[in-house]
C-alpha cells in the first residue's frame, strides 16, 4: 500500500497585487535648451566685411562724384581709380552706357549691411556670457532671440552668397565683357580673389547657421537620435534604460515572477 505524505498546509497562492512590486522610473534627462553661438570666423568676417561693403555701396550710389575727377573721389575712394580699370562695371564704360546692374547690386548691399547690423545687435544685447573666445568663453543667445538671430544669419549669408555668384555669372554670360581686357595675374589678384572671398566665407556661414537651425528643430521635435540633438545633449545623460542603469538607477518590472512549486 502506497502512502502519501501530506504537507501540514498548502502553499499560499502568489500575491500578484501591484502594491508588492516595486517600480522605479528612470529620472528623465535634463531638458535640453537650445542656444545660438556664432563662430569666431563668422564674427571676424562680419567685422571685416561690413565696413568694406558699406564703402563699396557708397562708391556706387554716389557716382559720378566718387569716380576719378569727382568732388568726393579723394581721399576716401581713391583705390577705385585702379579697380575701375580692372572691372569696367565700376568704371566709366559701364556708367556711361547706363548699365544699372552695379547699382541694383549696391541696393542689395545696403539691405545686407542693415541686416547684419541687426544680427550683431541681437548678439550683443541679448547674448549671455563673455565674448572672449580665446579663453574658452563664448557669448550665447537663448530663447526666441536665438531663433531670430539664426534665421537672420542664414538668410543674409544666403543673400551675400547668391548675390556674388550672380555677379560672376552675369560677367560669364556677357562674354566677360567688362574684365576680359586684363591679363591673368591682374585678374587673379584684383578680381577673382577679392570677389571669391564673398563666396567662400558666406558659404561657410550658410553651413554654420544651417547646422544651428537643424539643431534647434531637432530638439523642438523631440528627436533625440539625430546628430544635432546629440551634439547639444548634456554630457552623461541618456534617455535609454541602459543609460539609466549606468547612472545607478534600477528598473523593475510590474509583472511578478511565478513561484515554482
BATI-463703 format. One record per residue (C-alpha): x, y, z. Coordinates in Angstrom, 2 decimals. Layout:
BEGIN
- X / Y / Z
...
END
This chain:
BEGIN
- 0.00 / 0.00 / 0.00
- 1.42 / 3.32 / -1.02
- 1.15 / 6.16 / 1.45
- 1.39 / 9.82 / 0.60
- 2.88 / 12.49 / 2.79
- 0.59 / 15.35 / 3.46
- 2.06 / 18.78 / 4.00
- 0.58 / 20.42 / 7.09
- -0.66 / 23.29 / 4.95
- -0.79 / 24.12 / 1.30
- 1.47 / 26.77 / -0.17
- -0.37 / 30.07 / -0.31
- -1.06 / 31.39 / -3.80
- 1.36 / 34.03 / -5.01
- 0.34 / 37.61 / -4.35
- 0.18 / 39.34 / -7.73
- -1.09 / 42.66 / -6.46
- 0.74 / 45.68 / -7.96
- 1.46 / 47.02 / -4.48
- 4.01 / 44.26 / -3.91
- 6.01 / 45.07 / -7.00
- 8.35 / 47.98 / -6.69
- 8.94 / 50.02 / -9.82
- 11.26 / 52.91 / -10.12
- 11.00 / 55.17 / -13.10
- 14.25 / 56.39 / -14.55
- 14.86 / 60.01 / -13.99
- 14.37 / 61.98 / -17.13
- 17.37 / 63.66 / -18.58
- 17.68 / 67.40 / -18.09
- 15.63 / 69.40 / -20.57
- 17.75 / 70.49 / -23.48
- 17.89 / 74.22 / -24.01
- 18.97 / 75.31 / -27.44
- 21.27 / 78.31 / -27.71
- 22.93 / 80.04 / -30.64
- 26.61 / 80.95 / -30.58
- 28.24 / 82.47 / -33.67
- 31.58 / 81.00 / -34.63
- 34.76 / 83.03 / -34.28
- 35.24 / 83.05 / -38.06
- 31.70 / 84.39 / -38.56
- 32.28 / 87.32 / -36.21
- 35.70 / 88.05 / -37.71
- 34.29 / 88.07 / -41.24
- 31.42 / 90.36 / -40.29
- 33.72 / 92.89 / -38.63
- 35.98 / 92.90 / -41.70
- 33.38 / 92.75 / -44.47
- 30.71 / 95.16 / -43.23
- 32.87 / 98.32 / -43.47
- 34.12 / 97.22 / -46.90
- 30.59 / 96.59 / -48.20
- 29.39 / 99.96 / -46.86
- 32.36 / 101.65 / -48.55
- 31.66 / 99.84 / -51.84
- 27.96 / 100.72 / -51.73
- 28.70 / 104.38 / -51.09
- 31.03 / 104.48 / -54.09
- 28.42 / 103.02 / -56.43
- 25.43 / 105.00 / -55.17
- 27.27 / 108.35 / -55.21
- 28.70 / 108.02 / -58.72
- 29.92 / 110.02 / -60.63
- 31.06 / 112.20 / -57.70
- 33.07 / 109.30 / -56.23
- 34.77 / 108.44 / -59.52
- 38.12 / 109.83 / -60.68
- 37.74 / 113.57 / -61.20
- 34.67 / 113.72 / -58.96
- 34.47 / 116.04 / -55.96
- 34.30 / 113.16 / -53.45
- 36.83 / 110.88 / -55.08
- 39.76 / 111.88 / -52.89
- 40.83 / 110.64 / -50.44
- 38.15 / 108.08 / -49.47
- 37.52 / 106.48 / -52.87
- 40.99 / 106.76 / -54.41
- 41.53 / 102.94 / -54.65
- 38.57 / 102.74 / -57.04
- 40.61 / 104.61 / -59.64
- 42.60 / 101.36 / -60.05
- 39.69 / 98.95 / -59.59
- 37.63 / 100.82 / -62.16
- 40.28 / 99.92 / -64.74
- 40.15 / 96.24 / -63.73
- 36.38 / 95.85 / -63.63
- 34.67 / 98.24 / -66.02
- 31.39 / 97.69 / -64.14
- 32.92 / 100.07 / -61.57
- 34.49 / 102.35 / -64.16
- 33.36 / 104.83 / -66.75
- 32.39 / 102.36 / -69.52
- 29.51 / 100.79 / -67.56
- 28.40 / 104.11 / -66.06
- 28.32 / 105.92 / -69.39
- 26.42 / 103.05 / -71.04
- 23.72 / 103.24 / -68.38
- 24.30 / 99.73 / -67.03
- 22.21 / 99.50 / -63.89
- 23.34 / 96.10 / -62.63
- 26.01 / 97.51 / -60.31
- 23.56 / 99.94 / -58.73
- 20.99 / 97.17 / -58.30
- 23.57 / 95.06 / -56.52
- 24.55 / 98.01 / -54.32
- 20.90 / 98.32 / -53.27
- 21.03 / 94.73 / -52.03
- 24.31 / 95.56 / -50.30
- 22.51 / 98.19 / -48.23
- 19.83 / 95.68 / -47.22
- 22.50 / 93.11 / -46.43
- 24.51 / 95.52 / -44.28
- 21.48 / 96.67 / -42.27
- 20.51 / 93.03 / -41.70
- 23.96 / 92.03 / -40.46
- 24.00 / 95.02 / -38.11
- 20.66 / 93.80 / -36.75
- 22.18 / 90.38 / -36.18
- 25.14 / 91.87 / -34.30
- 22.74 / 93.99 / -32.24
- 20.82 / 90.90 / -31.15
- 24.08 / 89.12 / -30.39
- 25.34 / 91.95 / -28.22
- 22.11 / 92.95 / -26.47
- 20.58 / 89.53 / -25.80
- 23.64 / 87.29 / -25.59
- 24.87 / 85.97 / -22.27
- 28.47 / 85.36 / -21.31
- 31.74 / 86.94 / -22.27
- 32.86 / 87.28 / -25.85
- 36.42 / 86.12 / -25.16
- 36.73 / 83.02 / -27.31
- 40.47 / 82.80 / -26.72
- 39.76 / 81.99 / -23.06
- 37.16 / 79.36 / -23.90
- 34.19 / 81.56 / -23.04
- 31.55 / 82.31 / -25.64
- 28.57 / 84.60 / -25.72
- 25.33 / 82.64 / -26.20
- 21.86 / 83.73 / -27.30
- 18.89 / 81.80 / -25.90
- 15.13 / 81.66 / -26.32
- 13.27 / 83.25 / -29.21
- 16.18 / 85.62 / -29.88
- 18.38 / 82.62 / -30.69
- 15.94 / 81.53 / -33.39
- 15.66 / 85.05 / -34.80
- 19.43 / 85.53 / -34.86
- 20.00 / 82.19 / -36.61
- 17.30 / 82.98 / -39.16
- 18.84 / 86.41 / -39.79
- 22.33 / 84.96 / -40.18
- 21.29 / 82.14 / -42.50
- 19.12 / 84.34 / -44.75
- 21.69 / 87.12 / -45.02
- 24.55 / 84.70 / -45.71
- 22.49 / 83.13 / -48.48
- 21.80 / 86.61 / -49.88
- 25.50 / 87.50 / -49.89
- 26.49 / 84.20 / -51.50
- 23.78 / 84.33 / -54.16
- 24.42 / 87.97 / -54.99
- 28.13 / 87.41 / -55.56
- 27.56 / 84.26 / -57.62
- 25.04 / 86.19 / -59.72
- 27.62 / 88.93 / -60.30
- 30.13 / 86.35 / -61.56
- 27.55 / 84.59 / -63.73
- 26.46 / 87.89 / -65.23
- 30.05 / 88.50 / -66.28
- 30.38 / 84.97 / -67.66
- 27.23 / 85.12 / -69.77
- 28.23 / 88.57 / -71.01
- 31.34 / 87.01 / -72.55
- 33.45 / 88.69 / -69.83
- 32.77 / 91.99 / -71.49
- 33.93 / 94.15 / -68.57
- 37.01 / 92.18 / -67.40
- 38.45 / 90.36 / -70.43
- 40.96 / 93.15 / -71.11
- 43.02 / 92.05 / -68.05
- 45.89 / 89.57 / -68.09
- 45.57 / 86.51 / -65.86
- 47.70 / 87.67 / -62.92
- 45.94 / 91.02 / -62.76
- 42.56 / 89.29 / -62.98
- 43.50 / 86.74 / -60.30
- 44.75 / 89.14 / -57.65
- 42.46 / 92.09 / -58.30
- 39.17 / 90.40 / -59.26
- 38.95 / 86.63 / -58.63
- 40.44 / 86.51 / -55.12
- 38.69 / 89.64 / -53.76
- 35.30 / 88.60 / -55.12
- 35.88 / 84.94 / -54.24
- 36.09 / 85.85 / -50.56
- 32.42 / 86.92 / -50.73
- 31.57 / 83.42 / -51.99
- 33.71 / 81.19 / -49.77
- 33.06 / 82.89 / -46.42
- 29.28 / 83.28 / -46.87
- 29.13 / 79.61 / -47.94
- 30.78 / 78.68 / -44.66
- 28.31 / 80.86 / -42.76
- 25.36 / 79.20 / -44.54
- 26.67 / 75.86 / -43.28
- 27.29 / 77.11 / -39.73
- 23.89 / 78.80 / -39.35
- 22.16 / 75.86 / -41.04
- 23.62 / 73.42 / -38.50
- 22.36 / 75.65 / -35.68
- 18.85 / 75.77 / -37.14
- 18.73 / 71.99 / -37.63
- 19.89 / 71.52 / -34.07
- 17.07 / 73.69 / -32.73
- 14.46 / 71.94 / -34.87
- 15.69 / 68.51 / -33.76
- 15.39 / 69.44 / -30.10
- 11.98 / 71.07 / -30.58
- 10.71 / 67.98 / -32.41
- 11.92 / 65.63 / -29.68
- 14.28 / 63.78 / -31.99
- 16.93 / 62.59 / -29.55
- 18.65 / 60.29 / -32.05
- 19.72 / 62.90 / -34.58
- 23.27 / 64.15 / -34.68
- 22.27 / 67.78 / -33.99
- 20.29 / 66.74 / -30.91
- 23.10 / 64.54 / -29.61
- 25.56 / 67.38 / -30.09
- 23.55 / 69.61 / -27.75
- 22.70 / 66.96 / -25.09
- 24.41 / 67.46 / -21.71
- 27.23 / 65.00 / -21.13
- 26.48 / 61.94 / -19.03
- 22.71 / 61.87 / -19.66
- 20.68 / 59.30 / -21.52
- 17.04 / 58.53 / -22.10
- 17.59 / 54.78 / -22.62
- 17.16 / 52.13 / -19.87
- 20.78 / 51.13 / -20.31
- 21.82 / 54.72 / -19.71
- 19.64 / 54.87 / -16.63
- 21.27 / 51.74 / -15.21
- 24.68 / 53.24 / -15.84
- 23.63 / 56.19 / -13.73
- 22.85 / 53.89 / -10.82
- 19.10 / 53.62 / -11.40
- 17.34 / 50.21 / -11.27
- 14.33 / 49.26 / -13.32
- 11.79 / 46.70 / -12.07
- 9.00 / 45.06 / -13.99
- 5.41 / 45.30 / -12.80
- 4.94 / 41.60 / -13.57
- 5.60 / 39.20 / -10.68
- 7.68 / 36.10 / -11.32
- 5.68 / 32.88 / -10.85
- 6.82 / 30.76 / -7.89
- 7.74 / 27.23 / -8.84
- 6.07 / 24.67 / -6.61
END
